[in-house]
Every structure is written in structure tokens, then in C-alpha cells.
Amino acid sequence: METPILDVIEKVAVIFAAGYLVLVIRQSLWSWPAALISVSLFLFIYLDAKLYMQSALQVYYFVIGIYGWLQWTKGGEQHAGVRVHWWPPLTHAVVIPSIIIISGIVGWFLTSTDSDFPYLDSFATVAALFTTFMVAKKVIENWIYWFVIDAVLVYLFWQSDLLWNAGLYAIYLVMVVIGFVTWLRISRSDAALADEPAAS
């Protein structure tokens, strides 16, 4: 059961988290400050809910938020910032089994704690580790990964009585589809520009 102060913190965190995703879709650098604020607030919420892997994930999100900010501004070729791109199928053939195996191992260890959903919590956490890195690198397929993760988190948060979080991730399910379509258009536009002959 949430206390009034935790309820307020959760609502503020949800607002910044939703803002983060909207800004990521638009490739705005302001997405990263919004992320840093939201994850700092979520850390306290998840500790109170005994979602330990989700709590640890917030620390990683904070670090990757700084990394993503740097990648979007100074990463990529000629340090001009990373561009939207696809990963080769072979990379996913390595990443997906890795997520499943690591999630199973971590979930097994969590069964010895008072974690309410050790395997679901572990899967959502491990998958998010990989997928957030994909966002920082502007990999288009991150949106597909997030759709699966967000569906799991809707159930996880609903069962944990974190209704604002559950609602947020239900909205995320719609927003990640928008994000995928938007980044796909950006990728195609960039490719078309690259194929145009140089002006004489």
C-alpha cells in the first residue's frame, strides 16, 4: 500500500518518464535530463515495493542517461552524434538468447529473496539493460524490444499495486509503436538523402 508521499513521487516520476519517451521519439536532447529525474524518483518507489531488480535498474538508467546524452551529442562518425540505424540480424541472434539466459540465472537467485516476481522482474530488468543501450545508440529495433518489455511491466506493476506505473507502461505500449514508425521514417529519409547525388 502506497503512502501519500510515495503516491506524489510516483506521479511526478511518471510525468517525467512520459516526457522522456516523447522527447526520445523526437530525438530531443532534453530527453536525457528528463530521464535522470524520473529514474531518481523511481528508485525510491521500487525499493519500497520490494522490486529489487527494478531498483538496481534505475541506477543503470542514470548512468546510461549520461552516456546516451554524450552519444547523441558527440558520438558517431566525426563526433557529430549517433544517427538512427539498424542492427544486423546476427547481433540480435546473440542479444536475445543472452537476455533469456541471464534473466533465468538472475531470477533463480532472486527466488531466495522476498521478491514477489523474481523471473518477470529479472527479465524486464535484463532486457531493459540491453534495450536502453540500444536507445543511446539510436538502434531502431529498440522499439520492438521495448514493446515486449512494457507488456511484461504492465502486468508486473499492476500486480504490485503500482497503478500509476502500470498506466504509464500501458501508454508506453502505444508510444513505442509511434516511436518505431517515426524512427523508421527518419532512417528512410536519411538514406534517401545519402543516395542523392552531390550538388555540382
Secondary structure, DSSP 8 states (H G I E B T S, - for coil): ---HHHHHHHHHHHHHHHHHHHHHHTT-TTHHHHHHHHHHHHHHHHHHTT-HHHHHHHHHHHHHHHHHHHHHHH-SGGGS----B---HHHHHHHHHHHHHHHHHHHHHHTTTT-SSHHHHHHHHHHHHHHHHHHHTTBTTHHHHHHHHHHHHHHHHHHTT-HHHHHHHHHHHHHHHHHHHHHHHHHHHHHHHHHS----
